[in-house]
Each structure stands twice: as structure tokens, then as C-alpha cells.
Amino acid sequence: MLKRSILVFLLIFASPLLQAEAIQSLTIIEERITQHILNALNASEHKDVHISTGKIDARLKLRACDTDKLEVFNPYQTSILNATTMGIRCQEPDKHWTLYVPIKISVQKTILVAKRPLLKGAQIGKDDIEIATVDVSQLKQGYFTKMEDIIGLVCKQNLIQGSAFNPAILQTAVIIHKGEQVSIQAVGEMLSVSMEGIALNDGSLGDIIKVKNLSSKRIIEAQIQAKKQVRVAI
């Protein structure tokens, strides 16, 4: 009888203790979030990645979730490099919970920066460029890694030394200016005609600008092919 009483006592009081131990590991949560971010980033492009998660309150008692049922997600659908918060939730039917964890991602990468101060309108040359290793997660407007992608482009604003080149601050060089005389190449399947005109807009290679035909006085739209040369289909 005594042994039976002891057994009943243990079953009654041990059960809550066992349940109390089934608490979700915060370390596993951090590891799953970190791994999710690493998987989302292209390893070949982002080799030097550092991820830190905000401190999760150790007093938080979430019910333990099967590792296979833990799902990490980006709550704001932003670029993973720009994410500052990640969510993780338990997908077990009887253990639904969701947690949001602040994160910081640092990705060191070698990119192109200004070797010296550059003024608005300056055309980029090889001597204006140097490489630097920076945290690209902070470069919201992008960056360049290949010199051939920016040589010949023009600064849209003043740049200080060390500024990262990005698409928002560079533009193609203007090669035809308003009021400049240009050659209009009118091209068709069986015919090609050349005539003179006056550009009514500034434009870069590939731009569509308005041109006044000096012979007919008509205003047409033509595509810039080269300096002083535009083309229109007939």
C-alpha cells in the first residue's frame, strides 16, 4: 500500500514538472533564424556575413515545438539584406505561437567607391575609382562591383571621397545637346535616307528625343545612335 501511495504521489507531482521542462529553447530559435537568413543570401555573392539577433527575454516560456515544425518568415517582405525583424512560428496544431525577433545583418563586400571628390556633371574615369570593402547591407540604393559598368557615366550630384557609386547618383553622359545640329538617319526595309536636323532636347545614347527636320520643318522623334546622329524608322 505504501509503495502504491508513493507511486501515485510521484505521478501527480512529477507530471507538471515534466510539462514545465517542455519549454522552447531560445538558442534553437536564434539558430533557426540565422540559418534561414544565410540560406536566403546567395553564398557565392555574400561570403562575409555576420548576423546578430536581438536578445530574447529569457523569461519567455513558449511551448517546445518540434524543430521540423518551426517556420522562419520575413514579416515585412523587404529585401533580406534590409530586414530588421524576422518572425518565427510553431506550426504544430496544438502549439501555435509566433515570435518576432530583431536582427542585424552585416555583409562585407568589395565594391567601387569614389577615389576623390567628384562634382556634379563629372564624367567617371578609371582614375576616379577605387575599391573598398564595406557593409553593403547599409547601401539601400545599390552599388557597383565592375569598373566597366560605370566608366563614362556622369555624376548627378557632388560626391565626397569614399562615396559608394550607385545607380541613383549616376547617369549616362549627354552626347547630344539641345540646339545642336544632327544627322537624321531614316531607315526602312528597302531604303535609307540621311538628312539634317536640330535637336530640341538633350539626350544620352539610346534616348528618344525630338528633332526638327531642317528640310521639311517637321518635328519628329528619333533615337540617339551616336554623337550628332539620330535614327528614325520609316
Short mmCIF file of the C-alpha atoms (twelve columns), coordinates in Angstrom:
data_MODEL
# 
_entry.id   MODEL 
# 
loop_
_atom_site.group_PDB 
_atom_site.id 
_atom_site.type_symbol 
_atom_site.label_atom_id 
_atom_site.label_alt_id 
_atom_site.label_comp_id 
_atom_site.label_asym_id 
_atom_site.label_seq_id 
_atom_site.Cartn_x 
_atom_site.Cartn_y 
_atom_site.Cartn_z 
_atom_site.pdbx_PDB_model_num 
ATOM 1   C CA . MET A 1   0.000  0.000  0.000   1 
ATOM 2   C CA . LEU A 2   2.824  2.401  0.912   1 
ATOM 3   C CA . LYS A 3   4.613  1.779  -2.384  1 
ATOM 4   C CA . ARG A 4   1.397  2.375  -4.267  1 
ATOM 5   C CA . SER A 5   0.835  5.674  -2.429  1 
ATOM 6   C CA . ILE A 6   4.358  6.826  -3.245  1 
ATOM 7   C CA . LEU A 7   3.844  5.955  -6.918  1 
ATOM 8   C CA . VAL A 8   0.591  7.907  -7.066  1 
ATOM 9   C CA . PHE A 9   2.311  10.868 -5.363  1 
ATOM 10  C CA . LEU A 10  5.133  10.848 -7.910  1 
ATOM 11  C CA . LEU A 11  2.745  10.648 -10.850 1 
ATOM 12  C CA . ILE A 12  0.696  13.555 -9.553  1 
ATOM 13  C CA . PHE A 13  3.601  15.887 -8.843  1 
ATOM 14  C CA . ALA A 14  6.122  14.788 -11.457 1 
ATOM 15  C CA . SER A 15  3.763  15.338 -14.394 1 
ATOM 16  C CA . PRO A 16  3.635  19.159 -14.024 1 
ATOM 17  C CA . LEU A 17  7.411  19.206 -13.633 1 
ATOM 18  C CA . LEU A 18  7.867  17.297 -16.880 1 
ATOM 19  C CA . GLN A 19  5.468  19.658 -18.617 1 
ATOM 20  C CA . ALA A 20  7.325  22.672 -17.202 1 
ATOM 21  C CA . GLU A 21  10.553 21.417 -18.756 1 
ATOM 22  C CA . ALA A 22  8.988  21.309 -22.243 1 
ATOM 23  C CA . ILE A 23  9.873  24.935 -22.930 1 
ATOM 24  C CA . GLN A 24  11.110 26.108 -26.310 1 
ATOM 25  C CA . SER A 25  14.868 26.622 -26.457 1 
ATOM 26  C CA . LEU A 26  15.659 30.254 -27.264 1 
ATOM 27  C CA . THR A 27  19.019 29.145 -28.626 1 
ATOM 28  C CA . ILE A 28  17.280 26.981 -31.219 1 
ATOM 29  C CA . ILE A 29  15.111 29.950 -32.200 1 
ATOM 30  C CA . GLU A 30  18.212 32.089 -32.763 1 
ATOM 31  C CA . GLU A 31  19.936 29.314 -34.714 1 
ATOM 32  C CA . ARG A 32  16.929 28.753 -36.987 1 
ATOM 33  C CA . ILE A 33  16.639 32.462 -37.767 1 
ATOM 34  C CA . THR A 34  20.358 32.735 -38.518 1 
ATOM 35  C CA . GLN A 35  20.300 29.697 -40.795 1 
ATOM 36  C CA . HIS A 36  17.225 30.968 -42.631 1 
ATOM 37  C CA . ILE A 37  18.975 34.258 -43.421 1 
ATOM 38  C CA . LEU A 38  22.144 32.505 -44.574 1 
ATOM 39  C CA . ASN A 39  20.101 30.260 -46.853 1 
ATOM 40  C CA . ALA A 40  18.273 33.269 -48.291 1 
ATOM 41  C CA . LEU A 41  21.511 35.041 -49.149 1 
ATOM 42  C CA . ASN A 42  23.452 33.855 -52.171 1 
ATOM 43  C CA . ALA A 43  26.574 32.338 -50.633 1 
ATOM 44  C CA . SER A 44  28.629 32.980 -53.762 1 
ATOM 45  C CA . GLU A 45  27.884 36.719 -53.620 1 
ATOM 46  C CA . HIS A 46  27.828 37.248 -49.862 1 
ATOM 47  C CA . LYS A 47  30.725 35.368 -48.350 1 
ATOM 48  C CA . ASP A 48  31.437 37.530 -45.306 1 
ATOM 49  C CA . VAL A 49  28.102 37.662 -43.499 1 
ATOM 50  C CA . HIS A 50  27.563 38.460 -39.831 1 
ATOM 51  C CA . ILE A 51  24.113 38.030 -38.307 1 
ATOM 52  C CA . SER A 52  23.140 39.020 -34.796 1 
ATOM 53  C CA . THR A 53  19.736 38.573 -33.182 1 
ATOM 54  C CA . GLY A 54  18.327 40.844 -30.532 1 
ATOM 55  C CA . LYS A 55  18.263 39.492 -27.006 1 
ATOM 56  C CA . ILE A 56  15.140 37.436 -26.381 1 
ATOM 57  C CA . ASP A 57  13.685 37.773 -22.885 1 
ATOM 58  C CA . ALA A 58  14.830 34.677 -21.003 1 
ATOM 59  C CA . ARG A 59  11.578 34.780 -19.006 1 
ATOM 60  C CA . LEU A 60  9.644  33.967 -22.169 1 
ATOM 61  C CA . LYS A 61  8.120  30.500 -21.823 1 
ATOM 62  C CA . LEU A 62  6.983  29.198 -25.198 1 
ATOM 63  C CA . ARG A 63  5.835  25.607 -25.502 1 
ATOM 64  C CA . ALA A 64  8.531  23.459 -27.074 1 
ATOM 65  C CA . CYS A 65  7.968  22.966 -30.792 1 
ATOM 66  C CA . ASP A 66  9.207  20.140 -32.977 1 
ATOM 67  C CA . THR A 67  12.205 21.502 -34.887 1 
ATOM 68  C CA . ASP A 68  10.669 20.455 -38.195 1 
ATOM 69  C CA . LYS A 69  7.576  22.498 -37.379 1 
ATOM 70  C CA . LEU A 70  9.432  25.756 -36.745 1 
ATOM 71  C CA . GLU A 71  8.954  28.217 -39.616 1 
ATOM 72  C CA . VAL A 72  11.004 31.382 -40.042 1 
ATOM 73  C CA . PHE A 73  9.488  34.179 -42.155 1 
ATOM 74  C CA . ASN A 74  10.088 37.774 -43.170 1 
ATOM 75  C CA . PRO A 75  7.091  39.694 -41.744 1 
ATOM 76  C CA . TYR A 76  7.563  42.817 -43.864 1 
ATOM 77  C CA . GLN A 77  8.528  41.191 -47.196 1 
ATOM 78  C CA . THR A 78  11.511 43.520 -47.561 1 
ATOM 79  C CA . SER A 79  14.800 42.536 -49.138 1 
ATOM 80  C CA . ILE A 80  16.536 40.129 -46.786 1 
ATOM 81  C CA . LEU A 81  19.546 42.469 -46.633 1 
ATOM 82  C CA . ASN A 82  17.303 45.298 -45.419 1 
ATOM 83  C CA . ALA A 83  15.350 43.224 -42.913 1 
ATOM 84  C CA . THR A 84  15.496 44.364 -39.292 1 
ATOM 85  C CA . THR A 85  12.989 41.858 -37.905 1 
ATOM 86  C CA . MET A 86  12.343 38.181 -38.560 1 
ATOM 87  C CA . GLY A 87  9.382  36.129 -37.406 1 
ATOM 88  C CA . ILE A 88  9.339  32.522 -36.276 1 
ATOM 89  C CA . ARG A 89  6.257  30.433 -35.562 1 
ATOM 90  C CA . CYS A 90  5.356  26.947 -34.413 1 
ATOM 91  C CA . GLN A 91  3.252  25.026 -36.912 1 
ATOM 92  C CA . GLU A 92  2.245  22.217 -34.561 1 
ATOM 93  C CA . PRO A 93  -1.581 22.054 -34.385 1 
ATOM 94  C CA . ASP A 94  -1.806 22.313 -30.602 1 
ATOM 95  C CA . LYS A 95  1.156  24.642 -30.033 1 
ATOM 96  C CA . HIS A 96  0.543  27.690 -32.179 1 
ATOM 97  C CA . TRP A 97  2.763  30.613 -31.245 1 
ATOM 98  C CA . THR A 98  4.567  33.387 -33.145 1 
ATOM 99  C CA . LEU A 99  7.591  35.397 -32.077 1 
ATOM 100 C CA . TYR A 100 9.208  38.450 -33.700 1 
ATOM 101 C CA . VAL A 101 12.941 38.867 -33.208 1 
ATOM 102 C CA . PRO A 102 15.013 41.977 -34.081 1 
ATOM 103 C CA . ILE A 103 18.045 41.204 -36.217 1 
ATOM 104 C CA . LYS A 104 21.076 42.972 -37.665 1 
ATOM 105 C CA . ILE A 105 22.750 41.749 -40.842 1 
ATOM 106 C CA . SER A 106 26.210 42.883 -41.880 1 
ATOM 107 C CA . VAL A 107 27.568 41.831 -45.275 1 
ATOM 108 C CA . GLN A 108 31.113 42.866 -46.091 1 
ATOM 109 C CA . LYS A 109 31.797 43.092 -49.815 1 
ATOM 110 C CA . THR A 110 34.342 44.716 -52.123 1 
ATOM 111 C CA . ILE A 111 32.681 47.462 -54.186 1 
ATOM 112 C CA . LEU A 112 33.571 50.580 -56.177 1 
ATOM 113 C CA . VAL A 113 33.851 53.948 -54.410 1 
ATOM 114 C CA . ALA A 114 34.988 57.455 -55.350 1 
ATOM 115 C CA . LYS A 115 38.766 57.795 -55.127 1 
ATOM 116 C CA . ARG A 116 38.477 61.579 -54.784 1 
ATOM 117 C CA . PRO A 117 35.741 64.223 -54.514 1 
ATOM 118 C CA . LEU A 118 33.690 64.487 -57.719 1 
ATOM 119 C CA . LEU A 119 31.490 67.362 -58.820 1 
ATOM 120 C CA . LYS A 120 28.034 67.130 -60.325 1 
ATOM 121 C CA . GLY A 121 28.395 66.599 -64.078 1 
ATOM 122 C CA . ALA A 122 31.830 64.976 -63.828 1 
ATOM 123 C CA . GLN A 123 32.331 62.020 -66.156 1 
ATOM 124 C CA . ILE A 124 33.695 58.956 -64.380 1 
ATOM 125 C CA . GLY A 125 37.123 57.742 -65.467 1 
ATOM 126 C CA . LYS A 126 39.313 54.900 -64.258 1 
ATOM 127 C CA . ASP A 127 41.373 57.264 -62.100 1 
ATOM 128 C CA . ASP A 128 38.225 58.323 -60.210 1 
ATOM 129 C CA . ILE A 129 37.532 54.808 -58.937 1 
ATOM 130 C CA . GLU A 130 38.945 52.644 -56.182 1 
ATOM 131 C CA . ILE A 131 37.775 49.516 -54.422 1 
ATOM 132 C CA . ALA A 132 36.796 49.275 -50.770 1 
ATOM 133 C CA . THR A 133 35.295 46.641 -48.511 1 
ATOM 134 C CA . VAL A 134 32.107 47.933 -46.905 1 
ATOM 135 C CA . ASP A 135 28.896 46.724 -45.297 1 
ATOM 136 C CA . VAL A 136 26.588 46.595 -48.325 1 
ATOM 137 C CA . SER A 137 23.521 45.932 -46.186 1 
ATOM 138 C CA . GLN A 138 23.531 49.681 -45.493 1 
ATOM 139 C CA . LEU A 139 23.577 50.627 -49.180 1 
ATOM 140 C CA . LYS A 140 19.841 50.847 -49.844 1 
ATOM 141 C CA . GLN A 141 20.269 52.228 -53.385 1 
ATOM 142 C CA . GLY A 142 22.632 49.527 -54.596 1 
ATOM 143 C CA . TYR A 143 26.285 49.506 -55.593 1 
ATOM 144 C CA . PHE A 144 28.680 48.541 -58.393 1 
ATOM 145 C CA . THR A 145 31.453 45.933 -58.456 1 
ATOM 146 C CA . LYS A 146 32.669 46.187 -62.080 1 
ATOM 147 C CA . MET A 147 34.531 49.236 -63.406 1 
ATOM 148 C CA . GLU A 148 33.202 48.798 -66.932 1 
ATOM 149 C CA . ASP A 149 29.686 49.366 -65.606 1 
ATOM 150 C CA . ILE A 150 30.391 52.958 -64.530 1 
ATOM 151 C CA . ILE A 151 33.286 54.287 -66.623 1 
ATOM 152 C CA . GLY A 152 31.885 57.027 -68.858 1 
ATOM 153 C CA . LEU A 153 28.835 57.677 -66.681 1 
ATOM 154 C CA . VAL A 154 28.193 61.136 -65.238 1 
ATOM 155 C CA . CYS A 155 27.630 62.204 -61.617 1 
ATOM 156 C CA . LYS A 156 24.129 63.529 -60.936 1 
ATOM 157 C CA . GLN A 157 25.335 65.140 -57.701 1 
ATOM 158 C CA . ASN A 158 28.529 66.019 -55.861 1 
ATOM 159 C CA . LEU A 159 30.321 63.019 -54.351 1 
ATOM 160 C CA . ILE A 160 32.745 63.011 -51.464 1 
ATOM 161 C CA . GLN A 161 35.797 60.780 -51.375 1 
ATOM 162 C CA . GLY A 162 34.846 57.229 -50.415 1 
ATOM 163 C CA . SER A 163 31.220 57.514 -51.568 1 
ATOM 164 C CA . ALA A 164 29.863 54.264 -52.963 1 
ATOM 165 C CA . PHE A 165 28.818 54.554 -56.598 1 
ATOM 166 C CA . ASN A 166 25.187 53.535 -57.089 1 
ATOM 167 C CA . PRO A 167 22.625 53.728 -59.920 1 
ATOM 168 C CA . ALA A 168 20.731 56.597 -58.286 1 
ATOM 169 C CA . ILE A 169 23.664 59.036 -58.419 1 
ATOM 170 C CA . LEU A 170 24.982 58.218 -61.906 1 
ATOM 171 C CA . GLN A 171 23.572 58.697 -65.371 1 
ATOM 172 C CA . THR A 172 24.718 58.152 -68.920 1 
ATOM 173 C CA . ALA A 173 26.590 61.064 -70.483 1 
ATOM 174 C CA . VAL A 174 24.652 63.559 -72.592 1 
ATOM 175 C CA . ILE A 175 26.048 63.232 -76.120 1 
ATOM 176 C CA . ILE A 176 23.549 65.426 -77.958 1 
ATOM 177 C CA . HIS A 177 22.568 68.865 -76.679 1 
ATOM 178 C CA . LYS A 178 19.503 70.982 -77.352 1 
ATOM 179 C CA . GLY A 179 20.065 73.215 -80.387 1 
ATOM 180 C CA . GLU A 180 22.822 71.020 -81.801 1 
ATOM 181 C CA . GLN A 181 22.734 70.105 -85.492 1 
ATOM 182 C CA . VAL A 182 22.424 66.355 -86.008 1 
ATOM 183 C CA . SER A 183 22.270 63.866 -88.845 1 
ATOM 184 C CA . ILE A 184 18.911 62.097 -89.100 1 
ATOM 185 C CA . GLN A 185 19.144 58.562 -90.455 1 
ATOM 186 C CA . ALA A 186 15.730 57.484 -91.756 1 
ATOM 187 C CA . VAL A 187 15.897 53.719 -92.210 1 
ATOM 188 C CA . GLY A 188 13.388 51.325 -93.776 1 
ATOM 189 C CA . GLU A 189 13.456 47.801 -95.151 1 
ATOM 190 C CA . MET A 190 14.494 48.875 -98.653 1 
ATOM 191 C CA . LEU A 191 15.521 52.482 -98.111 1 
ATOM 192 C CA . SER A 192 17.925 54.580 -96.069 1 
ATOM 193 C CA . VAL A 193 17.878 58.377 -96.200 1 
ATOM 194 C CA . SER A 194 20.058 60.909 -94.418 1 
ATOM 195 C CA . MET A 195 19.018 64.476 -93.680 1 
ATOM 196 C CA . GLU A 196 19.955 67.278 -91.313 1 
ATOM 197 C CA . GLY A 197 18.036 68.358 -88.242 1 
ATOM 198 C CA . ILE A 198 18.213 70.313 -85.000 1 
ATOM 199 C CA . ALA A 199 17.952 68.563 -81.629 1 
ATOM 200 C CA . LEU A 200 15.179 70.016 -79.479 1 
ATOM 201 C CA . ASN A 201 16.261 68.148 -76.320 1 
ATOM 202 C CA . ASP A 202 19.390 66.981 -74.585 1 
ATOM 203 C CA . GLY A 203 19.884 63.226 -74.717 1 
ATOM 204 C CA . SER A 204 22.123 60.265 -73.958 1 
ATOM 205 C CA . LEU A 205 22.894 57.207 -76.049 1 
ATOM 206 C CA . GLY A 206 19.659 55.296 -76.698 1 
ATOM 207 C CA . ASP A 207 17.351 58.143 -75.616 1 
ATOM 208 C CA . ILE A 208 14.377 59.211 -77.732 1 
ATOM 209 C CA . ILE A 209 14.487 62.960 -78.402 1 
ATOM 210 C CA . LYS A 210 12.579 65.446 -80.537 1 
ATOM 211 C CA . VAL A 211 14.351 66.658 -83.656 1 
ATOM 212 C CA . LYS A 212 13.307 69.328 -86.174 1 
ATOM 213 C CA . ASN A 213 13.906 68.295 -89.784 1 
ATOM 214 C CA . LEU A 214 15.609 71.287 -91.449 1 
ATOM 215 C CA . SER A 215 14.227 70.363 -94.869 1 
ATOM 216 C CA . SER A 216 10.559 69.714 -94.070 1 
ATOM 217 C CA . LYS A 217 10.428 71.760 -90.834 1 
ATOM 218 C CA . ARG A 218 8.576  68.807 -89.282 1 
ATOM 219 C CA . ILE A 219 9.290  67.783 -85.699 1 
ATOM 220 C CA . ILE A 220 9.951  64.075 -85.299 1 
ATOM 221 C CA . GLU A 221 11.031 61.709 -82.538 1 
ATOM 222 C CA . ALA A 222 14.297 59.870 -83.122 1 
ATOM 223 C CA . GLN A 223 16.623 57.636 -81.147 1 
ATOM 224 C CA . ILE A 224 20.180 58.737 -80.403 1 
ATOM 225 C CA . GLN A 225 22.667 56.377 -82.072 1 
ATOM 226 C CA . ALA A 226 25.929 58.276 -81.534 1 
ATOM 227 C CA . LYS A 227 27.244 61.825 -81.201 1 
ATOM 228 C CA . LYS A 228 25.419 64.082 -83.669 1 
ATOM 229 C CA . GLN A 229 23.486 61.103 -85.054 1 
ATOM 230 C CA . VAL A 230 19.876 60.012 -84.549 1 
ATOM 231 C CA . ARG A 231 17.757 57.361 -86.224 1 
ATOM 232 C CA . VAL A 232 14.089 57.078 -87.120 1 
ATOM 233 C CA . ALA A 233 12.254 54.157 -88.702 1 
ATOM 234 C CA . ILE A 234 10.266 54.704 -91.893 1 
# 
